[in-house]
């Protein structure tokens, strides 16, 4: 922690420190190399800021939320604000002659409120407005964002800030943590101009943040939130709190001896990650042979999920335990996305922001990277979480049925139709979210209809004549390169731009090398071993160097396959599936060959297929001009392809 704070000697000699930091900052901006004398916590933060693409010379901190979005954020943090503002007011009243500013943010670094005695608020009012985001990916190295990232108290002095606009300031910040899960609820930050720096600032912040945490705990217990008081005092059954990463943060007095656990252990020892928020029963057999029923209850404050509460009960013959059913139609949320990768962490931040937007979202990424997990997570994180989430695989529905499936139909609209008609997926998703997976496989004639639905926000059922208004969040996903699909005439350019308002490109597993060992061990834990097998360093090296064309889905399959055949307590290279450890070791030469082969395959794949052409000609009753327009190609190309298919016996064109 000491590396996160300035020493008294540094503060006393701030003019020379200020000059040195300015030189160090300029050197880093030019070279990208942090000077050896720079504090390691700042050097790491500068590197992250550079990787995030933060502009060190920008003059205003973006993004800023609109009034509707910000009002929702304030509602989610009402408990924190009510208590923190009371304690801050007391601090300001007692130090009216001092010059400082106080900031409160939520757990994502969004500024909720600002106050203080200093004209800083007026001079920098366009920079430090409530609603601005001070996470590192948005504002670079700063006391708030870096404190959140490190989950520690943090001081950032003048030139240690990544953005030049903050070089006249010193910030002292500390995360305000939930008293039970220890997850950050927000950040308390005290800032002043650098020539007024006070060695006691960090201690002022730490004192107030501890006071805020104590009052939050007292309020939750006094209001009987989750029956905490009775549960925590119980010595009959174990009780655990875990954070949104699944780490056990606290428990009642009977739990450690009964379950053989300690703070820092994973809840995955007892449950599957899919039921973190499922409010359902789970069964566990402890090493001493005891059977337990576990009830998982989400731990939320003002609608924001911070983790969960697990209560353990011994089953008895005479008693039965009732549990609430799973709420909603989703299995996943953001805590199911396990990562140490900076880029994926940045994408999660953007996805959380997008969940409060009404704009269309396009998820891109290879098969198996977790696009559906992101779609469901966005839904449950946003204001539509209690409304339907309707998923549609556009490539799995027969072409003849997809229009009626998406948009519904009136009774008797076609042969075999239900006499009463049927609601389409868009109507079923009203007020909620529709997830259009594999959007690149949507037929061209349906793409035209979908474009009109997105523009007009109403649907016209097949065979109907009265449009039906809909209110849905649209999330689309594809593993294809839609720009190439447009060039090949398989996807409409206007639909692409309508869908691609917010794009989240999920990186493949091979570009998240730090996550491979993390996920591999997680998948082993999920197999509920009393004594989980370990992975030898050589086997882990093989896993980390493999290219994983099937991404996370393939990694999970490989681990489960390995464990099925394993007859010892350690995974060696020879235990891995043959295709994993026999893969050619990547070199610059064979990597180029692989990439060239992929390019050739894609080019071949992107030629206009016979099936698409035939389908389009049927839909236009053989009108060549209309078909060319729909396929975004020339009439001559259509004639050339028809001639080729006639020669191959695949199509007969009416000479008329």
C-alpha positions as CSV (number, residue, x, y, z in Angstrom):
1,X,0.0,0.0,0.0
2,X,2.9,2.4,0.7
3,X,3.7,2.6,-2.9
4,X,0.3,4.0,-3.5
5,X,0.9,7.0,-1.2
6,X,3.3,9.9,-1.2
7,X,5.9,10.1,1.6
8,X,6.1,13.1,3.9
9,X,9.5,13.9,2.4
10,X,8.1,14.0,-1.1
11,X,5.3,16.3,0.0
12,X,7.7,18.7,1.8
13,X,9.9,18.9,-1.2
14,X,7.1,19.2,-3.8
15,X,8.7,21.8,-6.1
16,X,11.6,19.6,-7.0
17,X,9.3,16.5,-7.2
18,X,6.9,18.5,-9.4
19,X,9.7,19.3,-11.8
20,X,11.0,15.7,-11.9
21,X,7.5,14.3,-12.6
22,X,7.0,16.8,-15.4
23,X,10.2,15.6,-17.1
24,X,9.2,12.0,-16.5
25,X,5.8,12.5,-18.0
26,X,7.1,14.2,-21.1
27,X,9.7,11.4,-21.6
28,X,6.9,8.8,-21.3
29,X,4.6,10.5,-23.7
30,X,7.3,10.6,-26.3
31,X,9.0,7.2,-25.8
32,X,6.3,5.1,-24.0
33,X,9.0,4.0,-21.5
34,X,8.4,4.8,-17.8
35,X,11.5,6.2,-16.0
36,X,13.1,3.8,-13.5
37,X,12.6,6.3,-10.6
38,X,8.8,6.5,-11.2
39,X,6.6,4.8,-8.6
40,X,5.7,1.4,-9.9
41,X,2.0,1.9,-9.3
42,X,2.1,5.0,-11.5
43,X,4.2,3.4,-14.2
44,X,1.7,0.6,-14.5
45,X,-1.2,3.0,-14.6
46,X,0.5,5.1,-17.4
47,X,1.0,1.9,-19.4
48,X,-2.6,1.0,-19.0
49,X,-3.8,4.5,-19.9
50,X,-1.7,4.4,-23.1
51,X,-3.1,0.9,-24.0
52,X,-6.6,2.3,-23.4
53,X,-5.9,5.0,-25.9
54,X,-6.5,7.9,-23.5
55,X,-5.5,11.2,-25.1
56,X,-3.0,12.8,-22.6
57,X,-3.7,16.3,-24.1
58,X,-7.5,16.3,-24.1
59,X,-9.1,19.2,-22.4
60,X,-12.4,17.7,-21.2
61,X,-13.2,14.4,-19.6
62,X,-15.6,12.3,-21.6
63,X,-17.9,10.4,-21.7
64,X,-20.6,12.3,-19.8
65,X,-24.0,10.7,-19.3
66,X,-27.2,12.4,-20.4
67,X,-29.8,13.5,-17.7
68,X,-31.9,10.3,-18.0
69,X,-29.0,8.0,-17.7
70,X,-27.4,10.0,-14.9
71,X,-30.7,10.0,-12.9
72,X,-30.7,6.2,-13.1
73,X,-27.1,6.1,-11.8
74,X,-28.0,8.4,-8.9
75,X,-30.9,6.1,-8.0
76,X,-28.6,3.1,-7.9
77,X,-26.3,4.8,-5.5
78,X,-28.8,6.6,-3.2
79,X,-27.6,4.8,0.0
80,X,-24.0,5.7,-0.6
81,X,-24.8,9.3,-1.4
82,X,-27.2,9.9,1.5
83,X,-24.5,8.7,4.0
84,X,-21.4,10.1,2.3
85,X,-22.9,13.6,1.8
86,X,-23.8,13.9,5.5
87,X,-20.2,13.0,6.5
88,X,-18.7,15.3,3.8
89,X,-20.9,18.2,5.0
90,X,-19.5,17.8,8.5
91,X,-15.9,17.8,7.1
92,X,-16.5,21.0,5.0
93,X,-18.2,22.8,7.9
94,X,-15.3,22.0,10.2
95,X,-12.7,23.1,7.7
96,X,-14.3,26.2,6.1
97,X,-11.0,28.1,6.0
98,X,-9.2,25.3,4.2
99,X,-9.1,25.0,0.4
100,X,-10.1,21.6,-1.0
101,X,-12.7,19.8,-3.1
102,X,-14.4,16.5,-2.4
103,X,-15.6,14.1,-5.0
104,X,-17.9,11.0,-4.6
105,X,-18.0,8.5,-7.5
106,X,-19.8,5.2,-8.0
107,X,-18.0,1.9,-8.3
108,X,-17.3,2.5,-12.0
109,X,-15.7,5.9,-11.5
110,X,-18.7,8.0,-12.5
111,X,-18.7,11.3,-10.6
112,X,-21.9,11.5,-8.5
113,X,-21.4,14.7,-6.6
114,X,-18.8,17.3,-5.9
115,X,-18.5,19.8,-3.1
116,X,-15.8,21.5,-1.0
117,X,-14.4,24.9,0.0
118,X,-12.1,25.5,-3.0
119,X,-12.8,27.5,-6.2
120,X,-11.5,24.3,-8.0
121,X,-15.2,23.5,-8.7
122,X,-15.8,26.8,-10.5
123,X,-12.5,26.9,-12.4
124,X,-12.8,23.3,-13.6
125,X,-16.6,23.1,-13.7
126,X,-16.7,21.7,-17.3
127,X,-14.2,19.0,-16.3
128,X,-15.4,17.9,-13.0
129,X,-19.2,17.8,-13.5
130,X,-21.3,15.1,-12.1
131,X,-21.8,12.4,-14.7
132,X,-18.2,12.5,-16.0
133,X,-16.3,9.3,-15.9
134,X,-13.0,9.1,-14.0
135,X,-12.1,5.4,-14.6
136,X,-8.7,4.9,-16.0
137,X,-10.0,3.8,-19.4
138,X,-11.7,7.2,-19.7
139,X,-9.4,9.7,-17.8
140,X,-6.1,7.9,-17.5
141,X,-4.1,7.9,-14.3
142,X,-5.9,9.8,-11.6
143,X,-6.6,9.3,-7.9
144,X,-10.1,8.0,-8.4
145,X,-9.6,5.7,-11.4
146,X,-6.3,4.3,-10.2
147,X,-7.7,3.7,-6.7
148,X,-10.6,1.8,-8.2
149,X,-8.2,-0.3,-10.4
150,X,-5.8,-1.1,-7.5
151,X,-8.6,-1.4,-4.9
152,X,-6.4,0.6,-2.6
153,X,-6.0,4.1,-1.2
154,X,-4.2,6.2,-3.7
155,X,-2.5,9.6,-4.0
156,X,-1.6,11.0,-7.4
157,X,0.6,14.1,-7.5
158,X,0.6,16.7,-10.3
159,X,2.6,15.2,-13.2
160,X,1.8,11.7,-12.2
161,X,-1.7,12.3,-13.8
162,X,-1.7,10.9,-17.3
163,X,-3.7,13.8,-18.7
164,X,-2.0,17.2,-18.7
165,X,-5.2,19.0,-17.6
166,X,-4.8,17.5,-14.1
167,X,-1.1,18.4,-13.7
168,X,-2.0,21.3,-11.4
169,X,-3.8,19.1,-8.9
170,X,-3.1,16.5,-6.2
171,X,-5.7,13.9,-5.5
172,X,-6.1,11.6,-2.5
173,X,-8.6,8.8,-2.9
174,X,-9.8,5.6,-1.3
175,X,-12.5,3.1,-2.3
176,X,-15.6,3.0,-0.1
177,X,-16.4,-0.8,0.2
178,X,-19.4,-2.8,1.0
179,X,-19.2,-3.9,4.6
180,X,-20.1,-7.5,3.8
181,X,-18.7,-8.3,0.3
182,X,-15.8,-5.8,0.5
183,X,-16.6,-4.8,-3.1
184,X,-16.1,-1.1,-3.9
185,X,-19.3,0.9,-3.8
186,X,-17.6,4.0,-4.9
187,X,-14.6,6.3,-4.2
188,X,-14.1,9.2,-1.9
189,X,-11.5,11.7,-3.3
190,X,-10.1,14.9,-1.8
191,X,-8.3,17.2,-4.3
192,X,-6.5,20.5,-4.2
193,X,-4.1,22.5,-6.2
194,X,-0.5,21.2,-5.9
195,X,0.9,24.3,-4.2
196,X,-1.6,23.6,-1.3
197,X,-0.8,19.9,-0.9
198,X,-1.3,18.7,2.7
199,X,0.4,15.6,4.1
200,X,-2.7,14.8,6.1
201,X,-5.0,14.6,3.1
202,X,-4.9,10.8,2.7
203,X,-5.6,10.3,6.5
204,X,-8.6,12.6,6.2
205,X,-9.9,10.5,3.3
206,X,-9.2,7.2,5.1
207,X,-10.9,8.4,8.3
208,X,-14.0,9.6,6.4
209,X,-14.3,6.5,4.2
210,X,-14.1,4.2,7.3
211,X,-16.9,6.3,8.9
212,X,-19.0,6.0,5.7
213,X,-18.5,2.2,5.7
214,X,-19.5,1.8,9.4
215,X,-22.7,3.9,8.8
216,X,-23.6,1.8,5.8
217,X,-23.2,-1.4,7.8
218,X,-25.2,0.0,10.7
219,X,-28.0,1.1,8.4
220,X,-28.3,-2.2,6.6
221,X,-28.4,-4.2,9.8
222,X,-30.8,-1.8,11.5
223,X,-33.2,-2.0,8.5
224,X,-33.0,-5.8,8.7
225,X,-31.7,-5.9,5.2
226,X,-31.7,-9.6,4.1
227,X,-32.3,-10.3,7.8
228,X,-28.6,-9.6,8.3
229,X,-28.7,-9.2,12.0
230,X,-30.3,-12.6,12.8
231,X,-28.2,-14.3,10.1
232,X,-24.9,-13.0,11.2
233,X,-25.6,-13.9,14.8
234,X,-26.7,-17.4,13.9
235,X,-24.5,-20.3,15.2
236,X,-26.7,-23.0,13.8
237,X,-25.9,-22.9,10.1
238,X,-23.0,-21.5,8.0
239,X,-23.5,-18.3,6.1
240,X,-21.1,-16.8,3.6
241,X,-20.8,-13.5,1.7
242,X,-19.0,-13.5,-1.6
243,X,-18.2,-10.6,-4.0
244,X,-19.1,-10.4,-7.7
245,X,-15.9,-12.2,-8.5
246,X,-17.0,-15.2,-6.4
247,X,-14.4,-14.6,-3.7
248,X,-15.6,-15.2,-0.1
249,X,-15.2,-12.0,1.9
250,X,-16.9,-12.7,5.2
251,X,-18.9,-15.3,7.1
252,X,-20.5,-16.0,10.5
253,X,-18.7,-17.7,13.3
254,X,-19.7,-21.3,12.6
255,X,-18.7,-21.3,8.9
256,X,-14.8,-21.5,9.0
257,X,-14.7,-24.7,11.1
258,X,-17.7,-26.3,9.6
259,X,-16.8,-25.8,6.0
260,X,-13.0,-25.5,6.3
261,X,-12.9,-22.1,4.6
262,X,-11.1,-18.8,5.0
263,X,-11.5,-15.3,3.5
264,X,-10.2,-15.3,-0.1
265,X,-11.5,-18.8,-1.0
266,X,-13.8,-19.2,-4.0
267,X,-17.5,-19.8,-3.7
268,X,-17.0,-22.1,-6.7
269,X,-15.9,-24.7,-4.2
270,X,-19.6,-25.1,-3.4
271,X,-21.6,-23.9,-6.4
272,X,-21.7,-23.5,-10.1
273,X,-21.1,-19.9,-11.4
274,X,-24.4,-20.0,-13.3
275,X,-26.4,-19.8,-10.1
276,X,-24.7,-16.8,-8.5
277,X,-28.0,-15.0,-8.8
278,X,-30.4,-17.9,-9.3
279,X,-32.1,-17.9,-5.9
280,X,-32.3,-21.7,-6.1
281,X,-31.2,-24.8,-4.1
282,X,-27.8,-26.4,-4.7
283,X,-26.3,-29.5,-3.1
284,X,-22.8,-29.9,-1.7
285,X,-21.1,-32.7,0.1
286,X,-18.3,-31.5,2.5
287,X,-15.0,-33.5,2.9
288,X,-16.3,-34.9,6.2
289,X,-19.3,-36.5,4.4
290,X,-22.0,-34.1,5.5
291,X,-24.7,-33.1,3.0
292,X,-25.7,-29.5,2.6
293,X,-28.4,-27.6,0.9
294,X,-27.2,-24.2,-0.2
295,X,-29.5,-21.2,-1.0
296,X,-27.9,-18.5,-3.0
297,X,-29.4,-15.0,-2.7
298,X,-28.2,-12.0,-4.8
299,X,-26.7,-9.2,-2.7
300,X,-27.9,-6.0,-4.2
301,X,-27.9,-2.3,-3.1
302,X,-30.4,-0.1,-4.9
303,X,-30.6,-2.4,-7.8
304,X,-26.8,-2.9,-8.2
305,X,-25.4,-6.4,-7.8
306,X,-22.3,-6.7,-5.5
307,X,-22.2,-10.4,-5.0
308,X,-24.2,-12.9,-3.1
309,X,-25.2,-14.5,0.2
310,X,-24.9,-18.3,0.6
311,X,-26.8,-19.9,3.5
312,X,-26.1,-23.6,4.3
313,X,-28.7,-26.0,5.7
314,X,-28.5,-29.7,6.6
315,X,-31.3,-31.6,4.9
316,X,-33.7,-33.5,7.2
317,X,-36.3,-36.1,6.4
318,X,-39.2,-34.1,8.0
319,X,-38.5,-30.7,6.6
320,X,-38.5,-29.2,3.1
321,X,-37.1,-25.9,2.1
322,X,-38.9,-23.7,-0.5
323,X,-36.9,-21.4,-2.8
324,X,-38.0,-18.6,-5.0
325,X,-37.8,-19.4,-8.8
326,X,-35.2,-17.9,-11.0
327,X,-36.2,-14.4,-12.1
328,X,-36.0,-13.5,-15.8
329,X,-34.9,-15.5,-18.8
330,X,-31.2,-15.1,-18.6
331,X,-28.4,-17.3,-17.1
332,X,-25.5,-14.8,-17.3
333,X,-24.4,-11.5,-16.0
334,X,-21.2,-9.5,-16.0
335,X,-19.6,-11.4,-13.1
336,X,-19.7,-14.5,-15.2
337,X,-17.1,-12.9,-17.5
338,X,-13.9,-13.9,-15.8
339,X,-10.8,-12.0,-17.1
340,X,-7.5,-10.4,-16.2
341,X,-7.2,-9.0,-19.7
342,X,-7.1,-5.2,-19.9
343,X,-8.8,-5.0,-23.3
344,X,-11.7,-7.2,-22.3
345,X,-12.0,-5.2,-19.0
346,X,-12.3,-2.1,-21.1
347,X,-15.0,-3.7,-23.2
348,X,-16.9,-4.7,-20.1
349,X,-16.9,-1.1,-18.9
350,X,-18.2,0.1,-22.3
351,X,-20.9,-2.7,-22.3
352,X,-22.1,-1.6,-18.9
353,X,-22.5,1.9,-20.1
354,X,-24.3,0.6,-23.3
355,X,-26.8,-1.2,-21.1
356,X,-28.3,2.1,-20.1
357,X,-28.6,3.3,-23.7
358,X,-31.4,2.7,-26.1
359,X,-29.0,2.5,-29.1
360,X,-28.6,-0.7,-31.1
361,X,-25.5,-2.8,-30.1
362,X,-23.5,-5.0,-32.4
363,X,-21.4,-7.7,-30.8
364,X,-18.6,-9.1,-33.0
365,X,-16.1,-11.9,-32.3
366,X,-15.2,-15.4,-33.2
367,X,-17.4,-18.4,-32.3
368,X,-17.1,-19.3,-28.7
369,X,-15.9,-15.9,-27.4
370,X,-19.0,-15.3,-25.3
371,X,-21.2,-13.0,-27.3
372,X,-24.4,-14.3,-25.8
373,X,-22.9,-13.9,-22.3
374,X,-22.3,-10.3,-23.1
375,X,-25.8,-9.8,-24.5
376,X,-27.5,-11.3,-21.5
377,X,-25.2,-9.3,-19.1
378,X,-26.1,-6.1,-20.9
379,X,-29.8,-6.9,-20.5
380,X,-29.7,-7.7,-16.8
381,X,-27.4,-4.7,-16.0
382,X,-29.7,-2.1,-17.5
383,X,-33.2,-0.8,-16.8
384,X,-34.9,-3.5,-18.8
385,X,-33.6,-6.3,-16.6
386,X,-37.1,-7.2,-15.3
387,X,-38.6,-7.3,-18.8
388,X,-38.2,-10.2,-21.4
389,X,-34.9,-11.2,-23.0
390,X,-35.7,-12.9,-26.3
391,X,-32.8,-14.7,-28.1
392,X,-33.1,-15.6,-31.8
393,X,-30.5,-17.5,-33.8
394,X,-31.0,-16.1,-37.2
395,X,-29.1,-19.0,-38.8
396,X,-31.1,-21.8,-37.2
397,X,-34.6,-20.9,-38.4
398,X,-35.6,-22.1,-41.8
399,X,-35.7,-19.2,-44.3
400,X,-39.3,-19.8,-45.1
401,X,-40.3,-19.3,-41.4
402,X,-37.9,-16.6,-40.2
403,X,-40.1,-13.6,-41.1
404,X,-43.1,-15.0,-39.3
405,X,-40.9,-16.0,-36.3
406,X,-39.5,-12.5,-36.0
407,X,-42.5,-10.4,-36.8
408,X,-45.5,-12.8,-36.1
409,X,-48.4,-13.5,-38.4
410,X,-52.2,-13.0,-38.6
411,X,-54.5,-16.0,-38.5
412,X,-54.7,-17.8,-41.8
413,X,-51.8,-15.9,-43.2
414,X,-50.4,-19.0,-44.9
415,X,-51.1,-22.7,-45.1
416,X,-50.5,-24.4,-41.8
417,X,-50.7,-21.1,-39.8
418,X,-52.4,-21.0,-36.5
419,X,-56.0,-19.8,-36.9
420,X,-55.5,-17.3,-34.1
421,X,-52.2,-16.0,-35.4
422,X,-49.0,-15.8,-33.5
423,X,-46.9,-13.1,-31.9
424,X,-43.4,-12.7,-33.3
425,X,-40.2,-12.5,-31.3
426,X,-40.1,-8.7,-31.5
427,X,-43.6,-8.5,-29.9
428,X,-42.6,-11.0,-27.2
429,X,-39.5,-8.8,-26.4
430,X,-41.7,-5.6,-26.0
431,X,-40.2,-3.4,-23.2
432,X,-37.2,-5.8,-23.0
433,X,-34.3,-6.9,-25.2
434,X,-34.2,-8.9,-28.4
435,X,-30.9,-10.6,-29.2
436,X,-30.4,-11.4,-32.9
437,X,-27.6,-13.9,-32.9
438,X,-25.8,-14.8,-36.2
439,X,-27.3,-11.7,-37.8
440,X,-25.0,-12.3,-40.8
441,X,-27.1,-15.3,-41.7
442,X,-30.3,-13.3,-42.1
443,X,-31.8,-13.6,-45.6
444,X,-31.7,-10.4,-47.7
445,X,-35.4,-10.1,-48.0
446,X,-35.9,-10.3,-44.2
447,X,-33.0,-7.8,-43.8
448,X,-35.2,-5.2,-45.7
449,X,-38.1,-5.8,-43.3
450,X,-35.8,-5.7,-40.2
451,X,-34.4,-2.3,-41.4
452,X,-37.9,-0.9,-41.5
453,X,-38.7,-2.3,-38.0
454,X,-35.6,-0.6,-36.6
455,X,-36.3,2.7,-38.3
456,X,-40.1,2.9,-37.5
457,X,-40.1,0.9,-34.2
458,X,-43.2,-1.1,-35.2
459,X,-43.8,-4.5,-36.8
460,X,-46.3,-5.6,-39.4
461,X,-47.2,-9.3,-38.9
462,X,-47.2,-11.5,-42.0
463,X,-50.6,-11.2,-43.5
464,X,-51.5,-8.2,-41.4
465,X,-52.4,-4.6,-42.3
466,X,-52.1,-2.9,-38.9
467,X,-48.6,-2.0,-37.6
468,X,-47.9,-2.8,-34.0
469,X,-45.7,-0.5,-31.9
470,X,-42.7,-2.1,-30.1
471,X,-40.2,-0.8,-27.6
472,X,-37.1,-3.0,-27.6
473,X,-33.4,-2.8,-27.1
474,X,-31.8,-4.5,-30.1
475,X,-28.5,-6.4,-29.6
476,X,-27.1,-8.2,-32.7
477,X,-24.2,-10.6,-32.9
478,X,-22.1,-12.2,-35.6
479,X,-18.8,-14.1,-36.1
480,X,-18.7,-12.8,-39.7
481,X,-17.0,-9.7,-41.1
482,X,-20.1,-7.8,-42.1
483,X,-18.2,-5.3,-44.2
484,X,-17.0,-8.2,-46.4
485,X,-20.5,-9.6,-46.4
486,X,-21.7,-6.3,-47.7
487,X,-19.0,-6.3,-50.5
488,X,-20.1,-9.9,-51.4
489,X,-23.8,-8.8,-51.6
490,X,-24.9,-10.8,-48.7
491,X,-25.7,-8.1,-46.2
492,X,-27.3,-4.7,-46.6
493,X,-25.1,-1.7,-45.9
494,X,-27.9,0.4,-44.6
495,X,-28.9,-2.3,-42.1
496,X,-25.3,-2.6,-41.0
497,X,-25.1,1.1,-40.1
498,X,-28.4,0.9,-38.3
499,X,-27.2,-2.0,-36.1
500,X,-23.7,-0.9,-35.7
501,X,-24.3,2.2,-33.4
502,X,-22.4,0.7,-30.5
503,X,-19.9,-2.0,-31.5
504,X,-18.3,-4.3,-29.0
505,X,-15.6,-6.5,-30.5
506,X,-14.8,-9.4,-28.2
507,X,-11.2,-10.5,-28.4
508,X,-10.5,-14.2,-29.1
509,X,-9.0,-16.3,-26.3
510,X,-5.6,-16.5,-28.0
511,X,-5.3,-12.8,-27.5
512,X,-6.1,-13.1,-23.8
513,X,-3.2,-15.3,-22.8
514,X,-3.4,-14.3,-19.2
515,X,-7.0,-15.6,-19.0
516,X,-6.2,-19.2,-20.2
517,X,-4.8,-20.5,-17.0
518,X,-7.4,-18.6,-15.0
519,X,-10.3,-20.2,-17.0
520,X,-8.7,-23.6,-17.1
521,X,-8.5,-23.8,-13.3
522,X,-12.0,-22.4,-13.0
523,X,-13.4,-25.2,-15.3
524,X,-11.6,-27.8,-13.1
525,X,-13.2,-26.3,-10.0
526,X,-16.6,-26.5,-11.6
527,X,-16.3,-30.3,-11.8
528,X,-16.8,-30.4,-8.1
529,X,-13.7,-32.3,-7.0
530,X,-13.1,-32.7,-3.3
531,X,-9.4,-32.4,-4.2
532,X,-9.2,-30.8,-7.6
533,X,-6.3,-32.0,-9.8
534,X,-3.5,-29.6,-10.6
535,X,-2.0,-28.8,-14.0
536,X,1.7,-29.2,-14.5
537,X,3.6,-26.2,-15.8
538,X,4.4,-27.9,-19.1
539,X,0.7,-28.8,-19.7
540,X,-0.3,-25.2,-18.8
541,X,2.3,-23.9,-21.3
542,X,0.7,-26.0,-24.0
543,X,-2.7,-24.6,-23.2
544,X,-1.4,-21.1,-23.2
545,X,0.4,-21.5,-26.6
546,X,-2.5,-23.2,-28.4
547,X,-4.5,-21.0,-30.8
548,X,-8.0,-22.0,-29.6
549,X,-10.0,-21.6,-32.8
550,X,-13.1,-22.6,-30.7
551,X,-12.2,-20.1,-28.0
552,X,-13.6,-20.4,-24.5
553,X,-16.1,-23.1,-25.5
554,X,-13.3,-25.2,-26.9
555,X,-11.1,-24.7,-23.8
556,X,-14.0,-25.8,-21.5
557,X,-14.6,-28.9,-23.7
558,X,-10.8,-29.8,-23.6
559,X,-10.7,-29.5,-19.8
560,X,-13.9,-31.7,-19.4
561,X,-12.6,-34.2,-21.8
562,X,-9.2,-34.4,-20.0
563,X,-10.8,-34.8,-16.6
564,X,-13.1,-37.6,-17.9
565,X,-10.1,-39.8,-18.8
566,X,-7.8,-38.6,-16.0
567,X,-7.0,-41.4,-13.5
568,X,-4.5,-39.4,-11.3
569,X,-4.4,-36.0,-9.5
570,X,-2.2,-34.1,-11.9
571,X,-2.7,-33.1,-15.5
572,X,0.4,-33.7,-17.7
573,X,0.9,-32.9,-21.4
574,X,0.1,-36.5,-22.4
575,X,-3.3,-36.2,-20.7
576,X,-4.4,-33.4,-23.0
577,X,-6.3,-34.3,-26.2
578,X,-4.0,-35.1,-29.0
579,X,-5.0,-32.2,-31.2
580,X,-3.9,-29.8,-28.4
581,X,-0.4,-31.0,-27.7
582,X,0.3,-32.0,-31.3
583,X,-0.4,-28.5,-32.8
584,X,2.5,-27.1,-34.6
585,X,4.5,-24.6,-32.5
586,X,3.7,-21.1,-33.8
587,X,6.6,-19.4,-35.6
588,X,6.6,-16.2,-37.7
589,X,6.8,-18.4,-40.9
590,X,3.9,-20.8,-40.2
591,X,1.8,-18.0,-38.7
592,X,2.1,-16.2,-42.0
593,X,1.1,-19.4,-43.8
594,X,-1.9,-19.9,-41.6
595,X,-3.0,-16.3,-42.0
596,X,-2.7,-16.6,-45.8
597,X,-4.7,-19.8,-45.9
598,X,-7.4,-18.1,-43.8
599,X,-7.5,-15.2,-46.2
600,X,-7.8,-17.5,-49.2
601,X,-10.6,-19.4,-47.5
602,X,-12.5,-16.2,-46.6
603,X,-12.1,-14.8,-50.2
604,X,-13.5,-18.0,-51.6
605,X,-16.2,-18.1,-49.0
606,X,-17.3,-14.5,-49.8
607,X,-18.1,-15.2,-53.4
608,X,-21.9,-15.0,-54.1
609,X,-23.2,-18.5,-53.4
610,X,-25.5,-20.3,-55.7
611,X,-28.2,-20.8,-53.0
612,X,-28.3,-17.1,-52.2
613,X,-28.6,-16.2,-55.9
614,X,-31.4,-18.8,-56.6
615,X,-33.3,-17.6,-53.5
616,X,-33.0,-14.0,-54.5
617,X,-34.2,-14.7,-58.0
618,X,-37.2,-16.6,-56.7
619,X,-38.1,-13.7,-54.4
620,X,-38.0,-11.3,-57.3
621,X,-39.8,-13.6,-59.7
622,X,-36.7,-13.8,-61.9
623,X,-36.3,-10.0,-62.2
624,X,-32.6,-9.6,-62.8
625,X,-32.5,-5.8,-62.0
626,X,-34.2,-6.3,-58.7
627,X,-32.0,-9.2,-57.8
628,X,-28.9,-7.2,-58.6
629,X,-30.1,-4.3,-56.4
630,X,-30.9,-6.6,-53.5
631,X,-27.5,-8.3,-53.8
632,X,-25.7,-5.0,-54.2
633,X,-24.0,-6.2,-57.4
634,X,-24.3,-5.6,-61.2
635,X,-26.7,-7.1,-63.7
636,X,-23.7,-8.5,-65.7
637,X,-22.5,-10.4,-62.6
638,X,-25.9,-11.9,-62.1
639,X,-26.0,-13.0,-65.8
640,X,-22.5,-14.4,-65.5
641,X,-23.4,-16.5,-62.4
642,X,-26.6,-17.7,-64.0
643,X,-24.7,-18.9,-67.1
644,X,-22.2,-20.7,-64.9
645,X,-25.0,-22.5,-63.0
646,X,-26.9,-23.4,-66.2
647,X,-23.7,-25.0,-67.4
648,X,-23.5,-26.9,-64.1
649,X,-27.1,-27.9,-64.3
650,X,-28.1,-26.1,-61.1
651,X,-30.6,-23.6,-62.6
652,X,-32.7,-23.2,-65.8
653,X,-33.5,-19.6,-66.7
654,X,-36.7,-18.9,-68.6
655,X,-35.6,-17.3,-71.9
656,X,-38.5,-14.8,-71.6
